[in-house]
C-alpha cells in the first residue's frame, strides 16, 4: 500500500524576514527607535554597555544580537548575588524590569508588523498558505508572530489549530517557542470567555489563546506579557504546554514523508531544536517510541528540502537529518514562484 503523503514545514526567521520582520542580527538596531520613543533606551543601553563597553546606539556594528543580549542579562541575573557584596547602582529587580520591558516592546512591535504584512500580503505567501491548507500539512514554526495563525485559521483558531487536539484534521501550526497570542491565566483572566480559549492546564497554570488575535496592549491601557520563550542560548521549557508541543513536534516529524525547511537556519547554539529535530529523523529510520518501550514501524527516510541563502544552513541541517537534502539557494518567495509548491488555486 502506498504511504499517504505527510508534509511538514519547518519555518524560522527567514520566513518572517520576507515580510519585513527583523532577523536576530538586525533586531536591536531596528527596535532602538521604539525604545527611545517609550523612554527605556537609556537603561537598556547601560546594560548593553556593561557587557559591551564600545556600544554606540548610532553604530550598527556595535550592537549585540538580541539572543546575545538576553543571554547576557540572564547570566547577570543568575550570578547577581554571587558576584558582589552589595547591590551597587543597579539592582536585580531593575535588571528584571529592563528585560521585561525589552521583551514587551518587542511583542508590541511584532503586532504592528503583523498588521502591515497582512495589508500587503505578497503572492508567494498566498500560494504558501493555499498549499499548506490543501496538503493538510503541519507547520513547525519557531517564530512568535501571528501571520500564519491569521491566514490559516482566522476566526476558527482553537487549540486544535496548534496541534493540541489530535482529533482535529490539519493543517496544524506547532509553535515550540510560544506565540504572541498565548497568555497565562493571570493575564487572561480579565478577557471575556468568548474572546479566549484554553490551550491546556488548570488553575493558575492554565494557558489561553486569544481569539480574535489581539495586541499586547488593550484599549484601556492594560499590558499583557505573552507566553514566549526568549531567544537565549540556554532556553527553558518548564511549562507543561511546551512539553506537549515538543512531543507533538517529534511525533509529526517521525511520520513525515516530506520535510521542507523554509528560512530556518538551525543556529549552532540552538541545541533544543537540533535535539528535537534529530529525534524525529531518527524515528523515521527506527520507528517512534511507544509507551511500552517498543517502537512503531519505521516510516522510512523523508524527502528533505532546504530553502535558504546560506550553504552553511544546508550543512547544519544535513548533519542533523542524517542524509542528503535537496537544496535551493534562494529566498522563499523565489522558490515558491519558480521551483516550489503548486496549488489548485494557482493552476486556475
C-alpha positions as CSV (number, residue, x, y, z in Angstrom):
1,X,0.0,0.0,0.0
2,X,1.3,3.4,-1.0
3,X,2.2,5.6,2.0
4,X,0.0,8.6,2.4
5,X,1.9,11.8,1.9
6,X,2.6,13.7,5.1
7,X,4.2,17.1,4.6
8,X,5.9,19.0,7.4
9,X,7.2,22.6,7.1
10,X,9.9,23.8,9.4
11,X,10.0,27.6,9.3
12,X,12.1,30.2,11.1
13,X,13.2,33.8,10.9
14,X,13.8,33.6,7.2
15,X,10.1,33.3,6.5
16,X,9.3,36.4,8.7
17,X,12.1,38.3,7.2
18,X,10.4,38.1,3.8
19,X,7.5,40.0,5.4
20,X,9.9,42.7,6.8
21,X,10.2,41.2,10.3
22,X,13.7,41.6,11.8
23,X,16.3,38.9,11.9
24,X,18.3,38.0,15.0
25,X,21.2,40.1,13.6
26,X,19.3,43.3,12.9
27,X,16.5,43.2,15.5
28,X,18.0,45.5,18.1
29,X,19.1,48.3,15.7
30,X,15.7,48.3,14.1
31,X,13.9,48.2,17.5
32,X,16.0,51.0,19.0
33,X,13.9,53.9,17.8
34,X,10.9,52.4,19.5
35,X,12.9,52.0,22.8
36,X,13.7,55.7,22.5
37,X,10.1,56.6,22.0
38,X,8.9,54.9,25.1
39,X,11.9,56.1,27.2
40,X,13.6,52.8,28.0
41,X,16.6,53.2,25.7
42,X,18.9,54.6,28.4
43,X,18.6,51.8,30.9
44,X,18.9,49.2,28.2
45,X,22.0,51.0,26.8
46,X,23.6,50.9,30.2
47,X,23.1,47.1,30.4
48,X,24.5,46.6,26.9
49,X,27.5,48.9,27.7
50,X,28.3,47.0,30.8
51,X,28.8,43.9,28.6
52,X,30.0,45.7,25.5
53,X,31.9,48.9,26.6
54,X,32.2,50.1,23.0
55,X,28.4,50.1,22.3
56,X,27.2,53.1,20.5
57,X,23.5,53.2,19.5
58,X,24.4,55.2,16.4
59,X,26.7,52.5,15.1
60,X,25.0,49.3,14.0
61,X,28.2,47.2,14.2
62,X,28.4,47.7,18.0
63,X,25.0,46.2,18.7
64,X,25.0,42.6,20.2
65,X,22.3,40.3,18.7
66,X,19.1,40.1,20.7
67,X,20.0,36.5,21.6
68,X,23.4,37.5,22.9
69,X,22.0,40.4,24.9
70,X,19.2,38.4,26.6
71,X,21.6,35.6,27.3
72,X,24.0,38.1,29.0
73,X,21.1,39.5,31.0
74,X,20.1,36.0,32.1
75,X,23.6,35.2,33.3
76,X,23.8,38.6,35.0
77,X,20.6,37.9,36.9
78,X,21.6,34.3,37.9
79,X,25.0,35.4,39.2
80,X,23.9,38.8,40.7
81,X,24.1,37.8,44.3
82,X,27.2,35.7,43.9
83,X,29.5,38.3,42.3
84,X,29.0,41.4,44.6
85,X,28.9,42.2,48.3
86,X,26.2,44.9,47.8
87,X,23.7,45.9,45.2
88,X,25.5,48.9,43.7
89,X,24.0,51.2,41.2
90,X,21.8,48.5,39.5
91,X,19.6,46.1,41.4
92,X,18.5,42.6,40.2
93,X,14.9,43.9,40.3
94,X,15.8,46.7,37.8
95,X,17.5,44.2,35.6
96,X,14.4,42.0,35.6
97,X,12.3,45.1,34.8
98,X,14.7,46.1,32.0
99,X,14.5,42.6,30.4
100,X,10.7,42.5,30.7
101,X,10.3,46.0,29.2
102,X,12.5,45.0,26.3
103,X,10.5,41.8,25.6
104,X,7.2,43.7,25.9
105,X,8.3,46.3,23.4
106,X,9.4,43.6,21.0
107,X,6.0,42.0,21.3
108,X,4.2,45.2,20.6
109,X,6.4,45.9,17.6
110,X,5.7,42.4,16.2
111,X,2.0,43.0,16.4
112,X,2.4,46.2,14.5
113,X,4.5,44.4,11.8
114,X,1.8,41.7,11.5
115,X,-0.8,44.4,10.7
116,X,1.4,45.8,8.0
117,X,2.3,42.4,6.5
118,X,-1.4,41.4,6.3
119,X,-2.4,44.6,4.5
120,X,0.1,43.9,1.7
121,X,0.1,40.1,1.6
122,X,2.5,39.1,-1.2
123,X,1.6,36.5,-3.8
124,X,4.1,34.0,-2.6
125,X,2.6,34.0,0.9
126,X,-0.9,33.4,-0.6
127,X,0.5,30.4,-2.5
128,X,2.2,29.0,0.5
129,X,-0.9,29.2,2.7
130,X,-3.1,27.6,0.0
131,X,-0.6,24.8,-0.3
132,X,-0.5,24.2,3.4
133,X,-4.3,24.0,3.5
134,X,-4.6,21.7,0.5
135,X,-1.9,19.3,1.9
136,X,-3.3,19.5,5.5
137,X,0.3,20.0,6.4
138,X,1.9,20.5,9.7
139,X,4.0,23.7,10.2
140,X,6.6,23.7,12.9
141,X,7.3,27.4,13.4
142,X,10.0,28.8,15.7
143,X,8.6,32.3,15.3
144,X,6.2,34.1,17.7
145,X,4.4,36.2,15.1
146,X,0.8,35.6,14.1
147,X,0.9,35.8,10.3
148,X,0.2,32.1,9.7
149,X,-2.2,31.9,12.6
150,X,-4.4,34.5,11.0
151,X,-4.1,33.3,7.4
152,X,-4.6,29.6,8.1
153,X,-7.3,29.7,10.7
154,X,-8.8,33.2,11.2
155,X,-11.9,33.1,13.4
156,X,-11.7,29.3,13.6
157,X,-8.5,29.4,15.6
158,X,-8.6,26.9,18.5
159,X,-6.3,24.6,20.5
160,X,-6.5,22.0,17.7
161,X,-5.0,24.6,15.3
162,X,-1.9,24.4,17.4
163,X,-1.6,20.6,17.3
164,X,-3.0,20.3,20.9
165,X,-6.1,18.2,19.9
166,X,-5.2,15.3,17.6
167,X,-8.9,14.8,16.7
168,X,-8.8,17.9,14.5
169,X,-7.6,17.4,10.9
170,X,-4.8,19.6,9.6
171,X,-3.3,21.9,8.9
172,X,-1.7,22.3,12.3
173,X,0.6,25.1,13.4
174,X,3.0,23.9,16.2
175,X,4.9,26.8,17.9
176,X,7.6,25.3,20.2
177,X,8.8,28.8,21.2
178,X,5.4,30.2,22.1
179,X,3.2,32.7,20.5
180,X,2.2,36.4,20.8
181,X,-1.4,35.4,21.5
182,X,-0.8,32.9,24.3
183,X,-1.2,34.0,27.9
184,X,-1.0,32.6,31.3
185,X,-4.2,32.5,33.4
186,X,-3.3,35.6,35.4
187,X,-3.0,37.8,32.3
188,X,-6.0,36.2,30.5
189,X,-8.5,36.5,33.4
190,X,-9.8,40.0,32.5
191,X,-10.7,38.8,29.0
192,X,-14.2,37.6,28.3
193,X,-14.7,33.9,27.7
194,X,-15.9,34.3,24.2
195,X,-12.6,36.0,23.3
196,X,-10.2,33.3,24.5
197,X,-9.8,29.6,24.5
198,X,-7.9,27.2,26.7
199,X,-4.7,25.6,25.4
200,X,-4.3,23.4,28.5
201,X,-3.6,23.3,32.2
202,X,-5.7,24.1,35.2
203,X,-5.9,26.9,37.7
204,X,-3.0,29.4,37.7
205,X,-1.1,27.0,35.3
206,X,-3.8,27.2,32.6
207,X,-2.8,28.9,29.3
208,X,-5.2,30.6,27.0
209,X,-5.1,31.7,23.4
210,X,-6.8,35.0,22.4
211,X,-9.4,34.9,19.6
212,X,-9.6,37.2,17.7
213,X,-5.9,37.9,17.7
214,X,-5.1,41.0,19.8
215,X,-2.1,43.1,20.7
216,X,-0.3,43.1,24.0
217,X,-1.9,46.5,24.9
218,X,-5.6,46.8,25.4
219,X,-7.7,49.9,24.6
220,X,-7.8,50.6,28.4
221,X,-4.1,50.6,28.6
222,X,-3.5,47.2,30.1
223,X,-0.4,45.3,29.0
224,X,-0.3,41.6,28.6
225,X,3.0,39.7,28.5
226,X,2.6,36.8,26.1
227,X,3.9,33.3,26.8
228,X,7.0,33.2,24.6
229,X,10.4,31.6,25.0
230,X,13.0,34.5,24.8
231,X,15.8,33.9,22.3
232,X,18.6,33.0,24.7
233,X,21.4,30.4,24.3
234,X,20.0,28.2,27.2
235,X,16.3,28.3,26.6
236,X,13.9,27.0,29.3
237,X,10.7,25.0,28.6
238,X,9.3,24.4,32.1
239,X,5.7,25.0,31.2
240,X,3.7,21.7,30.6
241,X,2.4,23.3,27.4
242,X,5.8,23.4,25.9
243,X,6.5,19.8,26.8
244,X,3.3,18.8,24.8
245,X,4.4,21.0,21.9
246,X,7.9,19.3,21.8
247,X,6.3,15.9,21.9
248,X,4.0,16.7,19.1
249,X,6.9,18.2,17.1
250,X,8.7,14.9,17.4
251,X,5.6,12.9,16.5
252,X,4.8,14.8,13.4
253,X,8.4,14.6,12.1
254,X,8.6,10.9,12.9
255,X,5.8,10.2,10.3
256,X,6.6,12.8,7.7
257,X,7.2,11.8,4.1
258,X,8.5,15.2,3.1
259,X,10.0,17.9,5.3
260,X,10.6,21.4,3.9
261,X,12.9,23.8,5.8
262,X,12.0,27.4,4.8
263,X,14.2,30.1,6.2
264,X,15.2,28.1,9.2
265,X,19.0,28.4,9.8
266,X,19.3,25.9,12.7
267,X,21.9,28.1,14.5
268,X,24.8,26.3,16.2
269,X,23.6,27.4,19.6
270,X,20.0,26.1,19.2
271,X,20.6,22.8,20.9
272,X,16.9,22.2,21.8
273,X,15.7,22.5,18.2
274,X,18.6,20.4,17.0
275,X,17.8,17.6,19.5
276,X,14.1,17.5,18.8
277,X,14.6,17.5,15.0
278,X,17.2,14.7,15.4
279,X,14.7,12.7,17.4
280,X,12.1,13.0,14.6
281,X,14.5,12.0,11.8
282,X,15.9,9.1,13.9
283,X,12.4,7.8,14.4
284,X,11.8,7.9,10.6
285,X,14.5,5.2,10.3
286,X,14.0,3.3,13.5
287,X,10.3,3.9,14.4
288,X,8.8,6.1,17.1
289,X,8.9,5.0,20.7
290,X,5.7,3.7,22.2
291,X,4.8,3.9,25.9
292,X,5.8,0.2,26.5
293,X,9.4,1.0,25.2
294,X,8.8,-0.8,21.9
295,X,9.0,1.1,18.6
296,X,6.4,1.7,15.9
297,X,7.0,0.5,12.4
298,X,9.5,2.9,10.8
299,X,8.1,5.1,8.0
300,X,11.4,5.5,6.3
301,X,13.5,8.5,5.3
302,X,11.6,11.6,4.3
303,X,12.4,13.7,1.3
304,X,14.0,16.8,2.8
305,X,14.1,20.2,1.1
306,X,16.1,23.2,2.3
307,X,15.4,26.7,1.1
308,X,17.9,29.2,2.3
309,X,20.5,31.7,1.1
310,X,23.4,30.1,3.0
311,X,25.2,26.9,2.3
312,X,26.2,26.7,5.9
313,X,22.5,26.3,6.8
314,X,22.4,23.2,4.5
315,X,25.4,21.7,6.2
316,X,23.9,22.2,9.7
317,X,20.5,20.7,8.6
318,X,22.0,17.7,6.8
319,X,24.2,16.9,9.8
320,X,21.0,16.8,11.9
321,X,18.8,15.0,9.4
322,X,21.4,12.3,8.7
323,X,21.1,12.1,4.9
324,X,21.3,14.3,1.9
325,X,18.8,17.1,1.2
326,X,17.6,19.0,-1.9
327,X,19.0,22.5,-1.6
328,X,17.6,25.7,-3.2
329,X,20.0,28.6,-2.6
330,X,17.4,31.3,-2.9
331,X,14.8,33.2,-0.8
332,X,11.4,31.6,-0.1
333,X,9.5,33.9,-2.5
334,X,11.6,32.8,-5.4
335,X,11.5,29.1,-4.5
336,X,7.7,29.1,-4.3
337,X,7.3,31.0,-7.5
338,X,10.0,29.2,-9.6
339,X,10.6,25.7,-8.2
340,X,8.3,25.0,-5.3
341,X,4.8,24.4,-4.4
342,X,1.8,24.4,-6.8
343,X,-1.8,24.7,-5.7
344,X,-5.1,24.2,-7.4
345,X,-5.8,27.9,-6.9
346,X,-2.6,28.8,-8.7
347,X,-3.4,26.4,-11.6
348,X,-6.7,28.0,-12.2
